Amino acid sequence: MSDAQPLTLSRTVHRWRQSLSRGLLDRLLPHASAASDEPLPPTGIHRILVVKVSHTLGNTLLVTPLLRELETAYPGAEVDVVTRSPVGAQVFAGFPGLGTVHVLPRHAFREPLRWLRQVRTMRRAGYDLAIDVDPRSQTGRALVNLVRPRHSLGFMGSAKQSRVNHGIEVPVSPRGVGALPVYLLRRARRDADYGRYPAPQLRLSPTEREAGRQRLAAVLAHSPQARVPTADAAVPPVIGVFANATGAKCLPQEWWIRFLGVLEPACADHAIVELLPAFGRSMLEDRYPTFFSSDIRGLAAVQSALALHVSADCGVMHLADAAGVPTVGLFDGTDPGEWAPGGERGAHVAIAGRTPEAVAGEVIALLRGSDALP
């Protein structure tokens, strides 16, 4: 049997399991009592539940545009969030209307009692509105209906087997993962002027940002690779490089060395700092000063002091974008229409089929005057 045959068999079994699972969920899980043709009411919505069951950092950060929109739509409401991300509470901290962040176990079937206890807690809350923000997740739809809100909202489509009161078709545009939940709410409310979609945002305090600036200055002052000799010397603008990503998105070390071989001399008035991944080791052989933090907000605070963040499409890219940093995402394989940095100071560069040197030239042009990176 060839290597391709087991892979094909595995995909077939996976699709069969998905189909069986959706069919069972359609029969066993509750549905909304009735579909409504009326818009969501502008008043009477006091307790809101936002459901996004992904565990990844990027997906978690891309819930924040909806939290910003809810602040405008229902400024007196309290918003709870359901996530599987262990850093969800850190990501959502700082939103004044935030209530409880429910962190579900990553594998519900391994911890069914914990999962059910959290569902029961959410059901007792008596939500006025529960929002399933994901166009594809069946788990999110199940949770929305299990908590029995007065109003339930979500996308309609083949991946959604149970119904909600307010169902909205998935649009052709926008496609951005952060914009879609905002579009969902605006359509359900029938807001007349859609306008600009809010960007992802991590609510860092001035104290956190100042601490990040000081830590970055200390990294440069005490690093033998840096051009800053003492802590009292003027700190140059800093380009932060994160050279890790998951799976095929992770660019090889040789690619980054060639890329930085062009970027560094062209940006001689900037320092370069490598932001280290979660396992705490340099991806660039410690050629540059390094910064490591296992604390998401601590990392974001240092990012907030950068002049530019560069990385492949990954959660740390979205973290920089949400911290308000000029951010360039390098894309090869994933769709920038869905995943590109959504902030006003964000940009993306397609790298498929291009040399690292050519990509560096485009990043340099962005740094020197693009509207995307003022």
C-alpha positions in Angstrom: 0.0 0.0 0.0 1.4 3.4 -0.9 1.8 6.4 1.5 -1.1 8.1 -0.3 -3.5 5.3 0.3 -3.5 5.5 4.1 -3.8 9.3 3.9 -6.8 9.0 1.6 -8.4 6.4 3.9 -7.8 8.6 6.9 -9.5 11.6 5.2 -12.5 9.4 4.2 -12.9 8.1 7.8 -12.6 11.7 9.1 -15.3 13.0 6.7 -17.5 10.0 7.6 -17.1 10.7 11.3 -17.9 14.4 10.8 -21.1 13.5 8.9 -22.2 11.0 11.5 -21.5 13.5 14.3 -23.5 16.2 12.6 -26.4 13.9 12.0 -26.5 12.8 15.7 -26.1 16.4 16.9 -29.0 17.5 14.7 -31.3 14.9 16.3 -30.1 15.0 19.9 -29.3 18.7 20.6 -31.9 21.4 21.2 -32.9 23.9 18.6 -34.1 27.4 19.0 -37.9 27.4 19.6 -38.7 29.5 16.6 -37.0 31.5 13.9 -37.7 35.2 14.0 -37.9 37.7 11.2 -37.6 40.6 13.6 -34.4 42.4 14.2 -32.6 42.0 17.6 -34.1 44.6 19.9 -32.1 47.7 20.7 -33.1 47.5 24.4 -33.7 44.8 26.9 -30.4 43.0 26.2 -28.5 43.0 29.5 -26.7 39.6 29.7 -24.8 38.5 26.6 -22.9 35.3 25.9 -20.3 35.2 23.1 -19.3 31.7 22.0 -16.0 31.0 20.3 -14.7 27.5 21.3 -11.3 27.7 19.5 -8.2 27.2 21.7 -5.7 29.2 19.5 -4.4 32.6 20.4 -5.2 34.1 17.0 -8.8 33.0 17.0 -9.2 34.3 20.6 -7.9 37.7 19.7 -10.2 37.9 16.7 -13.2 37.9 19.1 -12.2 41.3 20.4 -13.7 43.3 17.4 -17.1 41.9 18.4 -16.6 42.9 22.1 -15.8 46.4 20.8 -19.0 46.4 18.7 -21.1 45.1 21.7 -19.8 48.1 23.8 -21.4 50.4 21.2 -24.6 48.4 20.6 -25.3 47.5 24.2 -23.2 49.8 26.4 -25.0 48.8 29.6 -24.7 45.1 29.1 -22.5 42.5 30.7 -20.7 40.1 28.3 -19.5 36.6 29.1 -17.3 34.7 26.7 -16.9 31.0 26.1 -13.5 29.8 24.9 -11.1 26.9 25.0 -8.1 29.2 25.1 -6.1 29.0 28.4 -5.2 32.7 27.9 -8.7 33.9 27.1 -9.1 35.8 30.4 -5.8 37.7 29.7 -6.9 38.5 26.1 -10.3 39.9 27.2 -9.2 41.7 30.3 -9.7 45.4 30.2 -13.1 45.4 28.4 -15.3 47.2 31.0 -18.4 45.1 30.3 -16.6 41.8 30.6 -18.2 39.3 33.0 -17.1 35.7 33.2 -14.7 34.0 30.8 -15.8 30.4 30.7 -12.8 28.2 29.7 -14.0 24.9 28.4 -11.9 21.8 28.5 -10.0 21.3 25.2 -11.5 17.8 24.8 -15.1 17.6 26.1 -15.3 13.8 25.8 -12.3 13.5 28.1 -13.8 15.7 30.8 -17.6 15.4 30.3 -18.5 16.3 33.9 -16.5 19.5 33.9 -18.0 20.4 30.5 -21.6 19.8 31.7 -21.0 21.7 34.9 -20.0 24.8 32.9 -23.0 24.4 30.6 -25.3 24.3 33.7 -23.7 27.4 35.1 -24.2 29.2 31.8 -27.8 28.1 31.6 -28.5 29.4 35.1 -27.2 32.8 34.0 -30.4 33.6 32.0 -28.8 35.2 29.0 -30.8 37.6 26.9 -28.6 37.0 23.9 -26.2 34.2 23.0 -24.0 34.6 19.8 -22.4 31.7 18.0 -19.7 33.7 16.1 -18.1 30.8 14.1 -19.6 30.0 10.6 -18.4 26.3 10.9 -18.3 25.1 14.5 -21.1 22.8 15.5 -19.9 22.8 19.1 -20.5 26.6 19.3 -24.0 26.2 17.9 -24.8 23.4 20.4 -23.6 25.5 23.3 -25.7 28.5 22.3 -28.9 26.4 22.2 -28.0 24.4 25.4 -27.9 27.6 27.5 -31.4 28.6 26.4 -31.1 32.3 25.8 -34.0 34.6 25.0 -32.4 35.4 21.7 -29.9 33.2 19.8 -27.8 34.5 16.9 -25.5 32.7 14.5 -24.7 32.0 10.9 -26.7 29.7 8.7 -25.1 27.0 6.5 -24.4 23.4 5.9 -22.1 23.2 8.9 -24.8 24.3 11.3 -27.2 21.5 12.0 -29.2 23.2 14.8 -31.1 26.4 14.4 -31.1 29.8 16.1 -33.7 32.5 16.4 -31.8 34.9 14.3 -29.9 33.2 11.5 -27.8 35.1 9.1 -26.3 33.9 5.8 -22.5 33.8 5.6 -21.5 36.8 3.4 -19.2 36.8 0.4 -17.7 39.9 2.0 -16.3 40.6 4.5 -14.3 37.4 4.9 -12.1 38.4 7.7 -12.4 36.2 10.8 -12.5 39.2 13.0 -15.0 41.1 10.9 -17.5 38.3 10.4 -18.9 38.3 14.0 -19.4 42.1 13.8 -21.2 41.7 10.4 -23.4 39.0 12.1 -24.5 41.4 14.9 -25.0 44.4 12.6 -27.2 42.3 10.2 -29.3 40.9 13.1 -29.8 44.4 14.5 -30.4 45.8 10.9 -28.1 48.6 11.5 -28.4 51.1 8.6 -24.8 52.2 8.4 -22.3 49.3 8.5 -19.2 51.6 8.3 -15.8 50.4 9.2 -15.3 47.2 11.2 -13.4 47.5 14.5 -10.0 46.1 14.6 -8.7 43.5 17.1 -7.7 45.2 20.3 -5.8 44.1 23.4 -6.6 46.6 26.2 -3.2 47.3 27.5 -3.0 49.9 30.3 -0.6 52.9 30.1 1.3 51.2 33.0 1.6 47.9 31.0 2.8 49.8 27.9 5.4 51.8 29.9 6.7 48.5 31.5 7.0 47.0 28.0 9.0 50.0 26.8 11.3 49.8 29.7 11.9 46.0 29.3 12.6 46.5 25.6 15.1 49.2 26.4 16.8 46.9 29.0 17.1 44.1 26.4 19.0 46.4 24.1 21.1 48.0 26.8 22.4 44.7 28.2 22.6 42.6 25.0 26.1 42.0 23.5 24.5 41.9 20.0 22.9 45.3 20.3 24.3 48.6 19.2 23.2 50.4 22.4 26.1 50.4 24.8 24.5 51.5 28.1 21.1 51.8 29.7 21.4 55.6 29.4 21.9 55.7 25.7 19.1 56.7 23.3 17.1 53.7 22.3 16.6 53.4 18.5 13.4 52.3 17.0 13.1 48.5 17.1 11.9 45.9 14.6 10.6 42.8 16.3 10.9 39.5 14.5 9.0 36.4 15.4 10.5 33.5 13.4 8.2 30.7 14.4 4.7 29.5 13.3 2.7 26.3 13.3 3.1 23.6 10.6 3.8 24.6 7.1 3.7 28.3 8.0 7.0 28.1 9.8 9.7 29.4 7.6 13.1 27.8 7.8 16.0 29.5 9.5 17.9 30.0 6.2 14.9 31.9 4.8 15.0 34.3 7.8 18.7 34.8 7.6 18.5 35.8 3.9 15.5 38.1 4.6 17.3 39.8 7.5 20.5 40.1 5.5 18.6 42.6 3.3 16.4 44.2 6.0 19.1 44.9 8.5 21.5 47.1 6.4 18.6 48.9 4.8 17.2 49.8 8.3 20.5 50.6 9.9 18.8 53.2 12.1 16.7 50.5 13.7 17.6 47.7 16.1 16.3 44.2 15.6 15.0 42.1 18.5 13.9 38.4 18.1 10.7 37.5 20.0 11.1 34.0 21.2 8.4 31.3 20.8 6.7 29.5 23.8 9.5 26.9 24.1 12.0 29.7 24.8 14.8 29.1 22.3 16.0 31.3 19.5 15.1 30.4 15.9 17.9 32.5 14.6 20.9 31.1 16.5 20.9 34.1 18.9 22.1 36.5 16.2 20.0 39.3 17.7 19.0 40.4 21.2 16.1 38.2 22.3 13.0 38.7 24.4 11.0 35.8 26.0 7.8 35.9 28.1 5.3 33.2 28.8 2.9 35.9 29.8 0.7 37.0 26.9 0.2 40.5 28.2 3.9 40.9 29.0 4.8 39.9 25.5 2.2 42.3 24.0 3.4 45.1 26.2 6.9 44.8 24.7 5.5 44.5 21.3 3.6 47.8 21.8 7.0 49.5 22.0 8.2 48.2 18.6 8.4 50.3 15.5 7.5 47.2 13.5 6.5 43.6 14.0 7.3 41.0 11.3 6.3 37.4 11.3 4.5 34.7 9.4 0.7 34.4 9.9 0.4 33.2 13.5 -1.1 34.1 16.9 1.8 36.3 17.8 1.2 38.3 14.6 -2.4 38.9 15.8 -1.1 39.8 19.3 1.1 42.5 17.8 -1.8 43.8 15.7 -4.1 43.9 18.7 -1.5 45.8 20.7 -1.6 48.5 18.0 1.9 47.8 16.6 2.6 48.4 12.9 2.4 44.7 11.8 3.5 42.9 8.6 2.3 39.3 8.2 4.0 37.1 5.7 1.5 34.8 4.0 2.1 31.5 2.2 -0.8 29.0 2.1 -3.3 30.8 4.4 -5.8 33.3 3.0 -4.9 36.9 3.9 -8.6 37.8 3.1 -9.4 35.8 6.3 -6.4 36.2 8.4 -4.4 39.4 7.5 -3.7 41.9 10.3 -6.9 43.9 10.7 -5.6 47.0 12.4 -5.1 50.4 10.7 -1.4 49.8 11.0 -1.4 46.3 9.6 -0.3 44.9 6.2 0.4 41.6 4.6 2.9 40.4 2.1 2.4 37.3 -0.1 5.6 35.3 -0.1 4.8 32.2 -2.2 7.2 31.8 -5.1 9.3 34.8 -4.0 12.8 35.1 -2.7 13.4 36.3 0.9 15.3 39.2 -0.6 12.3 40.3 -2.7 10.0 40.0 0.4 12.5 42.0 2.5 12.4 44.8 -0.2 8.6 45.0 0.1 8.7 45.1 3.9 11.3 47.9 3.7 9.1 49.9 1.4 6.2 49.5 3.8 8.3 50.6 6.7 9.5 53.7 4.9 6.1 55.2 4.0 3.2 52.9 3.3 -0.2 54.2 4.3 -0.7 50.9 6.1 2.3 51.6 8.3 2.4 55.3 9.1 
